[in-house]
Amino acid sequence: MGKPFERRQLSAGENQLFAVATLWALRQVSRRPMPVVIDTPLSRLDSEHRLSMLREFFPHAGHQVIILATDAEVDEAQYEVLEPVISHVYEMNYDTTQNTVNYRRIENTAPPPRLHQIN
């Protein structure tokens, strides 16, 4: 068994991983499909943990996963890792002159996403 620790001892990246692990545990314990919305999930992670999230977590996080990522978080190579499980992609841009967010759907050529069962 590990040693107890205080959350304030964790780095920003470790806090991000802690939050994701908590989400995963809730999903597993509930045994119910639930949508997952994650805002800037990769911003505080190193490259090894980013790749792990892209390959291991996002494709299995839930029956519906919405990732709000910046262009700095998901580059072309990382997008290619996710592409087989992407259903829709939208680009959002903030218009400072009108204080509004404009969005557009970006067509992707990936096959439909796989369905994942909760174990």
C-alpha positions as CSV (number, residue, x, y, z in Angstrom):
1,M,0.0,0.0,0.0
2,G,1.2,3.5,-0.9
3,K,1.9,6.4,1.5
4,P,-0.7,9.0,2.1
5,F,-0.1,12.4,0.6
6,E,-1.7,15.8,0.4
7,R,-3.0,17.0,-3.0
8,R,-1.2,20.3,-2.7
9,Q,2.1,18.3,-3.0
10,L,1.2,17.3,-6.6
11,S,2.4,19.1,-9.6
12,A,-0.1,20.5,-12.2
13,G,0.5,17.5,-14.4
14,E,0.0,15.1,-11.5
15,N,-3.2,16.9,-10.5
16,Q,-4.4,16.4,-14.1
17,L,-3.7,12.7,-14.0
18,F,-5.3,12.5,-10.5
19,A,-8.5,14.0,-11.9
20,V,-8.5,11.7,-14.9
21,A,-7.9,8.7,-12.7
22,T,-10.9,9.8,-10.5
23,L,-13.1,10.1,-13.6
24,W,-12.0,6.6,-14.7
25,A,-12.7,5.1,-11.3
26,L,-16.2,6.7,-11.2
27,R,-16.9,5.3,-14.6
28,Q,-15.8,1.8,-13.6
29,V,-17.6,1.8,-10.2
30,S,-20.9,3.1,-11.6
31,R,-20.9,0.5,-14.5
32,R,-23.1,3.0,-16.3
33,P,-22.4,4.8,-19.6
34,M,-21.9,8.4,-19.0
35,P,-20.7,11.2,-21.2
36,V,-17.3,12.7,-20.5
37,V,-16.4,16.3,-21.2
38,I,-12.7,17.2,-20.7
39,D,-11.4,20.8,-21.1
40,T,-7.7,21.2,-22.0
41,P,-6.8,17.7,-20.9
42,L,-3.3,17.6,-22.2
43,S,-1.9,21.0,-21.4
44,R,0.0,20.1,-18.3
45,L,1.2,16.6,-19.3
46,D,4.6,15.5,-20.6
47,S,4.7,13.8,-24.0
48,E,4.7,10.3,-22.5
49,H,1.5,10.9,-20.5
50,R,-0.1,12.7,-23.4
51,L,0.4,9.7,-25.7
52,S,-1.0,7.4,-23.0
53,M,-4.1,9.6,-22.6
54,L,-4.6,9.6,-26.4
55,R,-4.2,5.8,-26.8
56,E,-5.5,4.4,-23.5
57,F,-7.9,6.8,-21.9
58,F,-9.8,8.9,-24.5
59,P,-10.9,6.0,-26.7
60,H,-12.4,4.1,-23.6
61,A,-13.4,7.0,-21.3
62,G,-17.1,6.8,-22.1
63,H,-19.7,6.2,-24.8
64,Q,-19.5,9.9,-25.6
65,V,-16.4,11.9,-25.0
66,I,-16.1,15.6,-25.8
67,I,-12.5,16.9,-25.7
68,L,-12.1,20.7,-25.7
69,A,-8.4,21.0,-26.7
70,T,-6.3,23.8,-28.0
71,D,-4.3,23.6,-31.2
72,A,-1.1,23.5,-29.0
73,E,-2.4,20.4,-27.2
74,V,-3.4,18.3,-30.2
75,D,-1.1,18.6,-33.1
76,E,-1.3,16.6,-36.4
77,A,0.5,13.5,-35.1
78,Q,-1.7,13.4,-32.0
79,Y,-4.8,13.9,-34.0
80,E,-3.9,10.9,-36.1
81,V,-3.8,8.8,-33.0
82,L,-7.3,9.8,-32.1
83,E,-8.8,9.9,-35.6
84,P,-10.1,6.3,-35.7
85,V,-12.4,7.0,-32.7
86,I,-13.4,10.6,-33.7
87,S,-17.0,11.1,-34.8
88,H,-17.1,14.9,-35.2
89,V,-14.5,17.7,-35.1
90,Y,-15.4,21.4,-34.5
91,E,-13.1,24.4,-34.6
92,M,-14.1,27.2,-32.3
93,N,-12.7,30.8,-32.5
94,Y,-13.4,33.7,-30.3
95,D,-14.3,36.9,-32.0
96,T,-13.0,39.8,-29.9
97,T,-14.8,42.4,-31.9
98,Q,-18.2,40.9,-31.2
99,N,-17.5,38.9,-28.0
100,T,-18.8,35.8,-29.5
101,V,-17.5,32.3,-30.3
102,N,-17.8,31.1,-33.9
103,Y,-17.5,27.5,-34.7
104,R,-17.4,25.3,-37.8
105,R,-17.5,21.6,-38.3
106,I,-14.4,20.1,-39.8
107,E,-14.9,17.1,-42.0
108,N,-12.8,14.1,-41.1
109,T,-12.5,10.9,-43.2
110,A,-12.1,8.5,-40.3
111,P,-14.5,5.5,-40.1
112,P,-17.3,5.7,-37.5
113,P,-16.1,5.5,-33.9
114,R,-16.0,2.1,-32.2
115,L,-18.4,1.4,-29.4
116,H,-16.9,0.5,-26.0
117,Q,-18.4,-1.6,-23.3
118,I,-18.1,-0.7,-19.7
119,N,-16.3,-3.6,-17.9
